[in-house]
Amino acid sequence: MRKLTPVQCDQKPPRCKNCQRWGIVCDYTALSAAVAQVYNKNLLYQYNHALIYSYKTVTPPPPSPWLDHQDLELLNHYATRTSLTLSAEETLSIWQGYIPGEAKTHGFLMHSLLALSALHLSYVWPAGRKRDAWFDVANRQHGTALSCFRSHVTSITAENGSAVTAFSFLTVIFNIGLPVVYGFESTPFPTSTFIDVIQVLRTAWGAMSPVLPGIEMGALGPLIKQPMVGEGTCGMHVKGNQVLQFLAEFNERRADTEEEKEIYRGAIGALRKFLQAIRNTPPLWENSLIWPTVVSDAFFELLRRKRPFALILLAHWCIPVYRSPSLWFNQWARNIVADIRRMLEGEFRGAVNWPAQQVGLVPKEEHERGCACLTCDPVGVGVA
């Protein structure tokens, strides 16, 4: 089996050390740099609301003439197996029908879709030559996807905005899928790695901001639009409100400066809205990504610098992500919380006890009486 080298991305062009050692195409230079180039050239096309797509279930498209036999095998596996790992029932038609339909006219999206399908095949095959062969295919398709993106996306418009959005999702899943397939032993710093992946997504979505309102009103809307919740309608378990109150009070006591307190207040407010919106239902993983992509640049910089309270908030965000029915994200939530616990000490470490219990890092016999985690209360209604 191919051994992946445990080095996190250092984001140094033209190619990060991690990707150099793994022998894969570097997303930092290929995706985020390409999106930034589009953004910096000010070529963004203002969204024309007359071009809004209406949401409907789309029949999977016929294969494009340039797809070979292996591509068709991957496309079939994506439609029948991989797509089922990406979505709950309510959005399955988007991943099974609409996105492959978009891929038919956007080569970079098709190659990205085929790359994820090959990576999933590498996951389901037992260790051996066949598994490594599918990983090679996944890496090749992924590299082709990024190359096509750089070559063909010179501006983000109403016409390609949905394809670019889907592409950004698939790229994120491919990157976080590598440790899922090959084990987190090769990713000893999951928090840093995940923050790097989210940074790419933040860059991409920042470039797409002029067209996102239209995309939210189209077929991909359920994936990127957080459900609206009226004030005072929080349906969280009482423990969720207690934890959020604890975080707010902890911030007031422990933040170093008034400026940092204000930054953290904004991040806590966004986290509360996220938890209120999902209420008692495990979130779609796509919706889960809203919080780390909408928090302020100032907070994200504190997160990148591994400031203790920023890490504490990230650990609490991992709770609903862990409950999300997703092959690709569950393990990440657990490993991020474990990594954060290793980094923190004293009172800061104690502040992540609740996330640690929720993701199964603390033995059940050590939980407090009346604990509402999934282990102690498997039919409970708490989400935080």
C-alpha positions in Angstrom: 0.0 0.0 0.0 1.2 3.5 -0.8 2.6 5.2 2.3 1.6 8.8 2.6 4.1 11.1 4.3 2.9 12.9 7.4 3.8 16.5 6.5 1.2 19.3 6.6 0.9 21.8 3.8 3.2 24.8 4.3 1.4 26.8 1.5 4.7 27.8 -0.1 4.5 28.2 -3.9 5.1 26.8 -6.4 4.4 23.5 -4.6 3.9 22.7 -0.9 6.3 20.2 0.7 3.4 17.9 1.6 2.3 17.5 -2.0 5.9 17.2 -3.1 6.4 14.3 -0.7 3.1 12.6 -1.5 3.7 13.0 -5.2 0.3 14.6 -5.8 -0.8 17.9 -7.5 -0.7 20.7 -5.0 -4.1 22.3 -4.5 -2.6 25.4 -2.9 -1.0 26.4 -6.2 -3.5 24.8 -8.5 -6.8 25.8 -7.0 -6.6 28.6 -4.5 -4.0 30.5 -6.6 -6.1 30.1 -9.7 -9.2 31.4 -7.9 -7.2 34.3 -6.5 -5.9 35.1 -9.9 -9.5 35.3 -11.2 -10.4 37.5 -8.3 -7.5 39.8 -8.5 -8.0 40.4 -12.2 -11.5 41.8 -11.4 -13.0 39.7 -14.1 -16.0 38.7 -11.9 -19.2 39.0 -13.8 -22.2 40.3 -11.9 -24.9 37.8 -11.5 -27.8 38.1 -14.0 -30.9 37.0 -12.1 -32.5 36.0 -15.3 -30.1 33.1 -15.5 -31.0 31.6 -12.1 -31.4 27.8 -12.4 -34.7 26.4 -11.2 -34.2 23.4 -8.9 -35.4 20.1 -10.2 -34.4 16.5 -10.1 -32.2 15.9 -13.1 -31.8 12.5 -14.8 -28.1 11.6 -15.0 -26.7 12.8 -18.3 -25.5 10.5 -21.1 -21.8 10.1 -21.2 -19.7 12.7 -23.0 -18.0 11.4 -26.2 -14.5 12.0 -24.7 -15.0 9.6 -21.8 -13.2 6.3 -22.2 -14.2 2.9 -20.8 -12.5 3.5 -17.4 -14.1 6.9 -17.2 -17.5 5.3 -17.8 -16.8 2.8 -15.0 -16.0 5.6 -12.7 -19.0 7.6 -13.7 -21.2 4.6 -13.0 -19.6 4.0 -9.6 -20.1 7.6 -8.7 -23.8 7.5 -9.6 -24.5 4.3 -7.8 -22.1 4.3 -4.8 -19.9 7.4 -4.3 -22.8 9.9 -4.4 -24.5 7.9 -1.6 -21.6 8.8 0.7 -22.0 12.5 -0.1 -25.6 13.2 0.7 -28.7 12.5 2.8 -31.9 11.6 0.9 -33.1 15.2 0.7 -30.2 16.4 -1.4 -29.2 13.1 -3.1 -30.7 14.2 -6.5 -28.3 17.2 -6.5 -25.2 14.9 -6.3 -26.6 12.1 -8.4 -28.2 14.1 -11.2 -27.6 17.9 -11.2 -23.8 17.9 -10.6 -23.0 15.2 -13.2 -25.2 17.2 -15.6 -23.1 20.3 -14.9 -20.0 18.1 -15.3 -21.0 17.2 -18.9 -20.3 20.8 -20.0 -17.4 21.6 -17.6 -14.4 19.3 -17.9 -12.8 20.4 -14.7 -15.9 19.3 -12.8 -16.1 16.0 -14.6 -12.5 15.1 -13.8 -13.0 16.1 -10.2 -16.1 13.9 -10.0 -14.1 11.0 -11.6 -11.2 11.6 -9.2 -13.5 11.2 -6.1 -15.1 8.1 -7.6 -11.6 6.5 -8.0 -10.6 7.6 -4.5 -13.8 5.9 -3.1 -13.0 2.8 -5.1 -9.6 2.8 -3.5 -11.4 3.0 -0.1 -13.7 0.1 -0.7 -11.0 -2.2 -2.2 -8.9 -4.2 0.3 -5.2 -3.3 0.5 -3.3 -4.5 -2.5 -2.3 -3.8 -6.1 -5.9 -3.0 -7.2 -6.3 -0.4 -4.4 -3.1 1.3 -5.3 -4.1 1.3 -9.0 -7.3 3.2 -8.2 -5.4 5.7 -6.1 -3.1 6.4 -9.1 -6.2 6.9 -11.2 -7.7 9.2 -8.6 -4.5 11.3 -8.4 -4.3 11.6 -12.2 -7.9 12.6 -12.5 -7.5 15.1 -9.7 -4.5 16.6 -11.3 -6.2 16.9 -14.6 -9.2 18.6 -12.9 -7.0 21.2 -11.4 -5.2 21.8 -14.6 -8.4 22.2 -16.5 -9.7 24.6 -13.9 -6.7 26.8 -14.2 -6.8 26.7 -18.0 -10.5 27.3 -18.5 -11.8 29.4 -15.6 -10.7 32.9 -16.4 -13.7 34.5 -14.7 -16.5 33.3 -12.3 -19.8 34.0 -13.9 -23.5 33.0 -13.7 -22.9 30.4 -16.3 -20.0 28.6 -14.5 -20.7 29.6 -10.9 -22.6 26.4 -10.0 -19.9 24.2 -11.6 -17.2 26.1 -9.7 -19.1 25.7 -6.4 -19.6 22.0 -7.0 -15.9 21.7 -7.9 -14.8 23.4 -4.7 -16.9 20.9 -2.7 -15.4 17.9 -4.5 -11.9 19.3 -4.1 -12.4 19.6 -0.4 -13.8 16.1 -0.1 -10.9 14.7 -2.2 -8.3 16.3 0.1 -9.9 15.3 3.4 -10.6 11.8 1.8 -6.9 10.9 1.6 -6.5 10.3 5.4 -9.9 8.6 5.5 -8.7 6.1 2.9 -5.2 5.6 4.1 -5.5 6.3 7.8 -4.8 9.3 10.0 -1.4 7.9 11.0 -0.2 9.8 7.9 -1.9 13.0 9.1 -0.5 13.7 12.6 -1.7 17.3 12.6 -5.3 17.1 11.4 -6.3 20.5 12.8 -3.6 22.3 10.7 -4.4 20.2 7.7 -8.2 20.9 7.9 -7.6 24.6 8.5 -5.5 24.7 5.3 -8.3 23.0 3.3 -10.9 25.5 4.7 -8.6 28.3 3.7 -8.7 27.2 0.1 -12.5 27.0 0.3 -12.7 30.5 1.9 -10.5 31.9 -0.9 -12.7 30.2 -3.5 -16.0 31.4 -2.0 -14.6 34.9 -1.5 -13.9 35.1 -5.2 -17.5 33.8 -6.0 -19.2 36.2 -3.6 -20.9 38.2 -6.5 -22.6 35.1 -7.8 -23.3 33.2 -4.6 -26.7 34.9 -4.1 -27.9 33.5 -7.4 -26.4 30.1 -6.7 -28.3 30.0 -3.4 -31.5 30.5 -5.4 -30.7 27.7 -7.8 -30.2 23.9 -7.7 -27.2 24.1 -5.3 -29.0 26.3 -2.8 -29.7 23.5 -0.3 -26.0 22.8 -0.1 -24.7 26.4 0.6 -27.6 28.2 2.2 -28.0 27.9 6.0 -31.6 27.4 7.1 -33.1 30.6 8.5 -34.3 30.5 12.1 -36.4 33.1 13.8 -35.2 34.7 17.0 -36.0 32.7 20.1 -36.8 29.5 18.3 -33.7 27.5 19.3 -34.6 23.8 19.5 -31.3 22.6 20.9 -30.9 20.4 23.9 -30.7 22.5 27.1 -27.0 21.3 27.3 -26.4 23.1 24.0 -27.5 26.5 25.4 -25.5 25.9 28.6 -22.3 25.1 26.5 -22.8 28.3 24.4 -23.3 30.3 27.6 -20.1 28.8 29.0 -18.2 29.7 25.9 -19.4 33.3 26.1 -18.4 33.6 29.7 -15.1 31.9 29.1 -14.3 34.4 26.4 -15.0 37.3 28.7 -12.7 35.9 31.4 -9.8 34.6 29.3 -9.4 36.6 26.1 -6.2 38.6 26.2 -7.5 41.9 24.7 -10.8 43.6 24.2 -10.2 43.3 20.4 -9.9 39.5 20.7 -13.0 39.3 22.9 -15.0 41.1 20.1 -13.6 38.8 17.5 -14.6 35.7 19.5 -18.0 37.2 20.2 -18.7 37.3 16.5 -17.5 33.7 16.1 -19.7 32.5 19.0 -22.7 34.3 17.5 -22.1 32.6 14.2 -21.8 29.2 15.9 -25.0 29.8 17.8 -26.9 30.6 14.6 -25.5 27.5 13.0 -26.6 25.3 15.9 -30.0 26.9 16.1 -30.5 26.4 12.4 -29.8 22.7 12.4 -31.8 22.3 15.6 -32.3 18.6 16.4 -31.3 17.2 13.0 -27.7 16.2 12.1 -26.5 18.8 9.6 -25.6 18.2 6.0 -21.8 18.3 5.8 -22.1 21.0 3.2 -24.1 23.2 5.6 -21.5 22.4 8.3 -18.9 24.1 6.3 -20.8 27.4 6.5 -19.5 28.3 9.9 -15.7 28.1 9.2 -16.2 29.9 5.9 -18.3 32.8 7.2 -16.4 33.6 10.4 -14.3 36.8 10.1 -10.9 36.9 8.6 -9.6 38.1 12.1 -11.0 35.0 13.8 -9.7 32.7 11.1 -6.2 34.2 11.5 -6.4 33.4 15.3 -7.4 29.9 14.3 -4.4 29.6 12.0 -2.2 30.8 14.8 -3.7 28.1 17.0 -4.9 30.5 19.7 -6.4 28.4 22.5 -10.0 29.8 22.5 -10.2 29.7 18.7 -9.3 26.0 18.9 -11.9 25.5 21.6 -14.6 27.0 19.3 -13.5 24.7 16.5 -13.8 21.7 18.8 -17.3 22.6 19.6 -18.2 23.0 15.9 -17.0 19.5 15.5 -19.8 18.1 17.6 -22.6 18.3 15.0 -20.1 17.5 12.2 -19.4 14.2 14.0 -23.1 13.5 14.0 -23.4 14.3 10.3 -24.0 11.0 8.4 -20.9 11.4 6.2 -18.1 8.9 5.6 -15.7 11.7 4.7 -16.3 14.0 7.7 -17.1 11.9 10.8 -13.5 10.7 11.3 -12.2 14.3 10.8 -14.3 15.7 13.6 -13.1 13.0 16.1 -9.4 13.5 15.1 -9.6 17.3 15.2 -11.0 17.2 18.7 -8.4 14.7 19.8 -5.6 16.9 18.3 -7.0 20.0 20.0 -7.0 18.3 23.3 -3.3 17.4 22.9 -2.5 21.0 22.1 -4.3 22.6 25.0 -3.4 22.6 28.7 -5.1 23.3 32.0 -8.3 25.3 31.9 -8.2 25.5 28.2 -8.1 21.7 27.9 -11.0 21.4 30.3 -13.0 23.6 28.1 -13.1 20.9 25.4 -14.4 18.2 27.7 -17.9 18.3 26.2 -16.7 17.9 22.6 -14.4 15.1 23.7 -17.3 13.3 25.3 -19.6 13.9 22.3 -17.1 12.4 19.8 -16.3 9.4 21.9 -12.9 10.3 23.3 -13.8 10.0 26.9 -14.8 6.6 28.3 -18.5 6.4 29.2 -17.8 5.7 32.9 -16.0 9.0 33.1 -19.0 11.1 31.9 -20.9 13.2 34.4 -24.3 12.1 35.6 -27.1 13.1 33.2 -24.7 13.3 30.2 -26.6 13.9 26.9 -23.9 12.7 24.5 -24.7 10.0 21.9 -23.2 7.2 24.0 -25.1 8.1 27.2 -28.3 9.3 25.5 -28.5 7.6 22.0 -32.1 8.8 21.4 -31.6 12.3 22.8 -32.2 15.4 21.0 -29.1 17.4 21.7 -27.0 18.8 18.9 -24.4 20.6 21.0 
